[in-house]
Amino acid sequence: MTVPASWHSHIYFDASSHDRAAAVLDAMQAHFPAEAGIIYGRLHHKPVGPHPDFSIQLEYSHAQFADVMAWLAQNRDGLTIFSHPNTGDSDAAQLRDHRDHAVWMGAVRPLKLSRFGGVDQRQM
């Protein structure tokens, strides 16, 4: 098993759930302050990268995985969370991380995997 260098979690939202996403982000920043080492991305109001929805990216260490995932599971307010390890920078590693090693909370969404050399997923 490859121990991931870090993890990303993406909080998905749309125009109608923007306020809930912002509230989840604010609550998470209060629970895990800056000194916790979590890198908080901004609210993307359009799909970016392989993501089909608006999103907020969180980056955290492998050692923080259990704490972050437990917090998200209990505080996501019905939003979909997509999480994946970061095991390498190559397209092959990113494809595996996004397709084969992903953890979903809520509705599974179709990712645009062609950017990593894979096949785009269809709506599930």
PyMOL commands that place a pseudoatom at each C-alpha (Angstrom):
pseudoatom trace, name=CA, resn=MET, resi=1, chain=A, elem=C, hetatm=0, pos=[0.000, 0.000, 0.000]
pseudoatom trace, name=CA, resn=THR, resi=2, chain=A, elem=C, hetatm=0, pos=[1.206, 3.475, -0.857]
pseudoatom trace, name=CA, resn=VAL, resi=3, chain=A, elem=C, hetatm=0, pos=[0.751, 5.918, 2.012]
pseudoatom trace, name=CA, resn=PRO, resi=4, chain=A, elem=C, hetatm=0, pos=[-0.711, 9.075, 0.468]
pseudoatom trace, name=CA, resn=ALA, resi=5, chain=A, elem=C, hetatm=0, pos=[1.319, 12.261, 0.682]
pseudoatom trace, name=CA, resn=SER, resi=6, chain=A, elem=C, hetatm=0, pos=[-1.943, 14.037, 1.522]
pseudoatom trace, name=CA, resn=TRP, resi=7, chain=A, elem=C, hetatm=0, pos=[-5.690, 13.909, 0.985]
pseudoatom trace, name=CA, resn=HIS, resi=8, chain=A, elem=C, hetatm=0, pos=[-8.155, 16.200, -0.767]
pseudoatom trace, name=CA, resn=SER, resi=9, chain=A, elem=C, hetatm=0, pos=[-11.804, 16.506, 0.132]
pseudoatom trace, name=CA, resn=HIS, resi=10, chain=A, elem=C, hetatm=0, pos=[-14.107, 18.484, -2.123]
pseudoatom trace, name=CA, resn=ILE, resi=11, chain=A, elem=C, hetatm=0, pos=[-17.364, 19.871, -0.785]
pseudoatom trace, name=CA, resn=TYR, resi=12, chain=A, elem=C, hetatm=0, pos=[-19.793, 20.042, -3.715]
pseudoatom trace, name=CA, resn=PHE, resi=13, chain=A, elem=C, hetatm=0, pos=[-22.525, 22.662, -3.922]
pseudoatom trace, name=CA, resn=ASP, resi=14, chain=A, elem=C, hetatm=0, pos=[-24.606, 24.659, -6.393]
pseudoatom trace, name=CA, resn=ALA, resi=15, chain=A, elem=C, hetatm=0, pos=[-26.217, 28.097, -6.394]
pseudoatom trace, name=CA, resn=SER, resi=16, chain=A, elem=C, hetatm=0, pos=[-29.054, 26.919, -4.159]
pseudoatom trace, name=CA, resn=SER, resi=17, chain=A, elem=C, hetatm=0, pos=[-26.729, 25.326, -1.577]
pseudoatom trace, name=CA, resn=HIS, resi=18, chain=A, elem=C, hetatm=0, pos=[-24.010, 28.003, -1.568]
pseudoatom trace, name=CA, resn=ASP, resi=19, chain=A, elem=C, hetatm=0, pos=[-24.936, 29.314, 1.879]
pseudoatom trace, name=CA, resn=ARG, resi=20, chain=A, elem=C, hetatm=0, pos=[-24.833, 25.804, 3.378]
pseudoatom trace, name=CA, resn=ALA, resi=21, chain=A, elem=C, hetatm=0, pos=[-21.407, 25.189, 1.820]
pseudoatom trace, name=CA, resn=ALA, resi=22, chain=A, elem=C, hetatm=0, pos=[-20.095, 28.491, 3.180]
pseudoatom trace, name=CA, resn=ALA, resi=23, chain=A, elem=C, hetatm=0, pos=[-21.474, 27.613, 6.633]
pseudoatom trace, name=CA, resn=VAL, resi=24, chain=A, elem=C, hetatm=0, pos=[-19.832, 24.159, 6.558]
pseudoatom trace, name=CA, resn=LEU, resi=25, chain=A, elem=C, hetatm=0, pos=[-16.530, 25.779, 5.568]
pseudoatom trace, name=CA, resn=ASP, resi=26, chain=A, elem=C, hetatm=0, pos=[-16.817, 28.376, 8.372]
pseudoatom trace, name=CA, resn=ALA, resi=27, chain=A, elem=C, hetatm=0, pos=[-17.644, 25.678, 10.940]
pseudoatom trace, name=CA, resn=MET, resi=28, chain=A, elem=C, hetatm=0, pos=[-14.751, 23.520, 9.776]
pseudoatom trace, name=CA, resn=GLN, resi=29, chain=A, elem=C, hetatm=0, pos=[-12.321, 26.436, 9.986]
pseudoatom trace, name=CA, resn=ALA, resi=30, chain=A, elem=C, hetatm=0, pos=[-13.511, 27.077, 13.544]
pseudoatom trace, name=CA, resn=HIS, resi=31, chain=A, elem=C, hetatm=0, pos=[-13.096, 23.394, 14.463]
pseudoatom trace, name=CA, resn=PHE, resi=32, chain=A, elem=C, hetatm=0, pos=[-9.744, 22.982, 12.656]
pseudoatom trace, name=CA, resn=PRO, resi=33, chain=A, elem=C, hetatm=0, pos=[-8.016, 26.394, 12.910]
pseudoatom trace, name=CA, resn=ALA, resi=34, chain=A, elem=C, hetatm=0, pos=[-5.104, 27.395, 10.680]
pseudoatom trace, name=CA, resn=GLU, resi=35, chain=A, elem=C, hetatm=0, pos=[-2.526, 25.886, 13.009]
pseudoatom trace, name=CA, resn=ALA, resi=36, chain=A, elem=C, hetatm=0, pos=[-4.100, 22.449, 12.401]
pseudoatom trace, name=CA, resn=GLY, resi=37, chain=A, elem=C, hetatm=0, pos=[-2.402, 22.520, 9.000]
pseudoatom trace, name=CA, resn=ILE, resi=38, chain=A, elem=C, hetatm=0, pos=[-5.480, 22.038, 6.821]
pseudoatom trace, name=CA, resn=ILE, resi=39, chain=A, elem=C, hetatm=0, pos=[-5.328, 24.068, 3.617]
pseudoatom trace, name=CA, resn=TYR, resi=40, chain=A, elem=C, hetatm=0, pos=[-8.727, 25.574, 2.825]
pseudoatom trace, name=CA, resn=GLY, resi=41, chain=A, elem=C, hetatm=0, pos=[-9.487, 26.453, -0.772]
pseudoatom trace, name=CA, resn=ARG, resi=42, chain=A, elem=C, hetatm=0, pos=[-11.926, 29.077, -1.892]
pseudoatom trace, name=CA, resn=LEU, resi=43, chain=A, elem=C, hetatm=0, pos=[-15.492, 28.547, -3.020]
pseudoatom trace, name=CA, resn=HIS, resi=44, chain=A, elem=C, hetatm=0, pos=[-15.352, 27.811, -6.758]
pseudoatom trace, name=CA, resn=HIS, resi=45, chain=A, elem=C, hetatm=0, pos=[-18.587, 29.016, -8.343]
pseudoatom trace, name=CA, resn=LYS, resi=46, chain=A, elem=C, hetatm=0, pos=[-18.071, 26.897, -11.453]
pseudoatom trace, name=CA, resn=PRO, resi=47, chain=A, elem=C, hetatm=0, pos=[-16.856, 23.343, -12.058]
pseudoatom trace, name=CA, resn=VAL, resi=48, chain=A, elem=C, hetatm=0, pos=[-13.039, 23.123, -11.966]
pseudoatom trace, name=CA, resn=GLY, resi=49, chain=A, elem=C, hetatm=0, pos=[-10.738, 20.252, -12.903]
pseudoatom trace, name=CA, resn=PRO, resi=50, chain=A, elem=C, hetatm=0, pos=[-12.504, 16.894, -12.986]
pseudoatom trace, name=CA, resn=HIS, resi=51, chain=A, elem=C, hetatm=0, pos=[-15.313, 18.090, -10.717]
pseudoatom trace, name=CA, resn=PRO, resi=52, chain=A, elem=C, hetatm=0, pos=[-18.844, 18.364, -12.131]
pseudoatom trace, name=CA, resn=ASP, resi=53, chain=A, elem=C, hetatm=0, pos=[-20.126, 20.870, -9.571]
pseudoatom trace, name=CA, resn=PHE, resi=54, chain=A, elem=C, hetatm=0, pos=[-19.093, 24.015, -7.742]
pseudoatom trace, name=CA, resn=SER, resi=55, chain=A, elem=C, hetatm=0, pos=[-16.709, 23.011, -4.957]
pseudoatom trace, name=CA, resn=ILE, resi=56, chain=A, elem=C, hetatm=0, pos=[-14.438, 23.858, -2.064]
pseudoatom trace, name=CA, resn=GLN, resi=57, chain=A, elem=C, hetatm=0, pos=[-11.154, 21.943, -1.839]
pseudoatom trace, name=CA, resn=LEU, resi=58, chain=A, elem=C, hetatm=0, pos=[-9.621, 20.926, 1.479]
pseudoatom trace, name=CA, resn=GLU, resi=59, chain=A, elem=C, hetatm=0, pos=[-6.104, 19.496, 1.713]
pseudoatom trace, name=CA, resn=TYR, resi=60, chain=A, elem=C, hetatm=0, pos=[-4.841, 17.677, 4.786]
pseudoatom trace, name=CA, resn=SER, resi=61, chain=A, elem=C, hetatm=0, pos=[-2.285, 15.125, 5.891]
pseudoatom trace, name=CA, resn=HIS, resi=62, chain=A, elem=C, hetatm=0, pos=[-2.753, 11.367, 5.944]
pseudoatom trace, name=CA, resn=ALA, resi=63, chain=A, elem=C, hetatm=0, pos=[-2.495, 11.528, 9.757]
pseudoatom trace, name=CA, resn=GLN, resi=64, chain=A, elem=C, hetatm=0, pos=[-5.542, 13.861, 9.827]
pseudoatom trace, name=CA, resn=PHE, resi=65, chain=A, elem=C, hetatm=0, pos=[-7.700, 11.637, 7.603]
pseudoatom trace, name=CA, resn=ALA, resi=66, chain=A, elem=C, hetatm=0, pos=[-9.803, 10.018, 10.353]
pseudoatom trace, name=CA, resn=ASP, resi=67, chain=A, elem=C, hetatm=0, pos=[-10.479, 13.287, 12.201]
pseudoatom trace, name=CA, resn=VAL, resi=68, chain=A, elem=C, hetatm=0, pos=[-11.361, 15.255, 9.062]
pseudoatom trace, name=CA, resn=MET, resi=69, chain=A, elem=C, hetatm=0, pos=[-13.558, 12.526, 7.586]
pseudoatom trace, name=CA, resn=ALA, resi=70, chain=A, elem=C, hetatm=0, pos=[-15.395, 11.996, 10.890]
pseudoatom trace, name=CA, resn=TRP, resi=71, chain=A, elem=C, hetatm=0, pos=[-16.051, 15.729, 11.156]
pseudoatom trace, name=CA, resn=LEU, resi=72, chain=A, elem=C, hetatm=0, pos=[-17.265, 15.967, 7.550]
pseudoatom trace, name=CA, resn=ALA, resi=73, chain=A, elem=C, hetatm=0, pos=[-19.536, 12.930, 7.956]
pseudoatom trace, name=CA, resn=GLN, resi=74, chain=A, elem=C, hetatm=0, pos=[-21.284, 14.565, 10.906]
pseudoatom trace, name=CA, resn=ASN, resi=75, chain=A, elem=C, hetatm=0, pos=[-21.324, 18.163, 9.675]
pseudoatom trace, name=CA, resn=ARG, resi=76, chain=A, elem=C, hetatm=0, pos=[-21.748, 18.110, 5.874]
pseudoatom trace, name=CA, resn=ASP, resi=77, chain=A, elem=C, hetatm=0, pos=[-25.366, 19.355, 6.113]
pseudoatom trace, name=CA, resn=GLY, resi=78, chain=A, elem=C, hetatm=0, pos=[-26.535, 17.115, 3.269]
pseudoatom trace, name=CA, resn=LEU, resi=79, chain=A, elem=C, hetatm=0, pos=[-23.833, 18.248, 0.837]
pseudoatom trace, name=CA, resn=THR, resi=80, chain=A, elem=C, hetatm=0, pos=[-21.890, 15.738, -1.232]
pseudoatom trace, name=CA, resn=ILE, resi=81, chain=A, elem=C, hetatm=0, pos=[-18.258, 15.239, -0.223]
pseudoatom trace, name=CA, resn=PHE, resi=82, chain=A, elem=C, hetatm=0, pos=[-15.718, 13.661, -2.593]
pseudoatom trace, name=CA, resn=SER, resi=83, chain=A, elem=C, hetatm=0, pos=[-12.385, 12.660, -1.018]
pseudoatom trace, name=CA, resn=HIS, resi=84, chain=A, elem=C, hetatm=0, pos=[-9.311, 11.084, -2.571]
pseudoatom trace, name=CA, resn=PRO, resi=85, chain=A, elem=C, hetatm=0, pos=[-5.690, 10.382, -1.651]
pseudoatom trace, name=CA, resn=ASN, resi=86, chain=A, elem=C, hetatm=0, pos=[-2.780, 12.088, -3.381]
pseudoatom trace, name=CA, resn=THR, resi=87, chain=A, elem=C, hetatm=0, pos=[-0.341, 9.298, -4.205]
pseudoatom trace, name=CA, resn=GLY, resi=88, chain=A, elem=C, hetatm=0, pos=[1.491, 10.994, -7.076]
pseudoatom trace, name=CA, resn=ASP, resi=89, chain=A, elem=C, hetatm=0, pos=[1.466, 13.735, -9.693]
pseudoatom trace, name=CA, resn=SER, resi=90, chain=A, elem=C, hetatm=0, pos=[1.359, 11.573, -12.822]
pseudoatom trace, name=CA, resn=ASP, resi=91, chain=A, elem=C, hetatm=0, pos=[-1.869, 11.292, -14.769]
pseudoatom trace, name=CA, resn=ALA, resi=92, chain=A, elem=C, hetatm=0, pos=[-1.923, 7.556, -13.996]
pseudoatom trace, name=CA, resn=ALA, resi=93, chain=A, elem=C, hetatm=0, pos=[-1.675, 8.182, -10.232]
pseudoatom trace, name=CA, resn=GLN, resi=94, chain=A, elem=C, hetatm=0, pos=[-4.298, 10.927, -10.327]
pseudoatom trace, name=CA, resn=LEU, resi=95, chain=A, elem=C, hetatm=0, pos=[-6.627, 8.725, -12.353]
pseudoatom trace, name=CA, resn=ARG, resi=96, chain=A, elem=C, hetatm=0, pos=[-6.317, 5.913, -9.801]
pseudoatom trace, name=CA, resn=ASP, resi=97, chain=A, elem=C, hetatm=0, pos=[-6.756, 8.327, -6.891]
pseudoatom trace, name=CA, resn=HIS, resi=98, chain=A, elem=C, hetatm=0, pos=[-9.897, 9.923, -8.353]
pseudoatom trace, name=CA, resn=ARG, resi=99, chain=A, elem=C, hetatm=0, pos=[-11.454, 6.755, -9.814]
pseudoatom trace, name=CA, resn=ASP, resi=100, chain=A, elem=C, hetatm=0, pos=[-10.310, 3.768, -7.749]
pseudoatom trace, name=CA, resn=HIS, resi=101, chain=A, elem=C, hetatm=0, pos=[-9.445, 5.186, -4.326]
pseudoatom trace, name=CA, resn=ALA, resi=102, chain=A, elem=C, hetatm=0, pos=[-12.236, 7.729, -3.867]
pseudoatom trace, name=CA, resn=VAL, resi=103, chain=A, elem=C, hetatm=0, pos=[-14.483, 8.036, -0.824]
pseudoatom trace, name=CA, resn=TRP, resi=104, chain=A, elem=C, hetatm=0, pos=[-17.941, 9.536, -1.293]
pseudoatom trace, name=CA, resn=MET, resi=105, chain=A, elem=C, hetatm=0, pos=[-20.405, 10.958, 1.223]
pseudoatom trace, name=CA, resn=GLY, resi=106, chain=A, elem=C, hetatm=0, pos=[-23.775, 11.671, -0.345]
pseudoatom trace, name=CA, resn=ALA, resi=107, chain=A, elem=C, hetatm=0, pos=[-24.603, 11.287, -4.018]
pseudoatom trace, name=CA, resn=VAL, resi=108, chain=A, elem=C, hetatm=0, pos=[-21.827, 9.956, -6.249]
pseudoatom trace, name=CA, resn=ARG, resi=109, chain=A, elem=C, hetatm=0, pos=[-21.236, 12.466, -9.052]
pseudoatom trace, name=CA, resn=PRO, resi=110, chain=A, elem=C, hetatm=0, pos=[-19.736, 11.813, -12.504]
pseudoatom trace, name=CA, resn=LEU, resi=111, chain=A, elem=C, hetatm=0, pos=[-16.130, 12.994, -12.701]
pseudoatom trace, name=CA, resn=LYS, resi=112, chain=A, elem=C, hetatm=0, pos=[-14.393, 14.255, -15.846]
pseudoatom trace, name=CA, resn=LEU, resi=113, chain=A, elem=C, hetatm=0, pos=[-11.596, 11.686, -15.799]
pseudoatom trace, name=CA, resn=SER, resi=114, chain=A, elem=C, hetatm=0, pos=[-10.491, 12.276, -19.396]
pseudoatom trace, name=CA, resn=ARG, resi=115, chain=A, elem=C, hetatm=0, pos=[-8.171, 14.990, -18.084]
pseudoatom trace, name=CA, resn=PHE, resi=116, chain=A, elem=C, hetatm=0, pos=[-6.134, 12.144, -16.517]
pseudoatom trace, name=CA, resn=GLY, resi=117, chain=A, elem=C, hetatm=0, pos=[-6.359, 9.834, -19.538]
pseudoatom trace, name=CA, resn=GLY, resi=118, chain=A, elem=C, hetatm=0, pos=[-9.436, 7.993, -18.284]
pseudoatom trace, name=CA, resn=VAL, resi=119, chain=A, elem=C, hetatm=0, pos=[-13.020, 7.782, -19.459]
pseudoatom trace, name=CA, resn=ASP, resi=120, chain=A, elem=C, hetatm=0, pos=[-15.461, 10.396, -18.203]
pseudoatom trace, name=CA, resn=GLN, resi=121, chain=A, elem=C, hetatm=0, pos=[-17.983, 8.950, -15.794]
pseudoatom trace, name=CA, resn=ARG, resi=122, chain=A, elem=C, hetatm=0, pos=[-21.680, 9.103, -16.533]
pseudoatom trace, name=CA, resn=GLN, resi=123, chain=A, elem=C, hetatm=0, pos=[-24.377, 10.328, -14.227]
pseudoatom trace, name=CA, resn=MET, resi=124, chain=A, elem=C, hetatm=0, pos=[-25.090, 7.629, -11.636]
for i in range(1, 124): cmd.bond("trace and resi %d" % i, "trace and resi %d" % (i + 1))
show_as sticks, trace
zoom trace
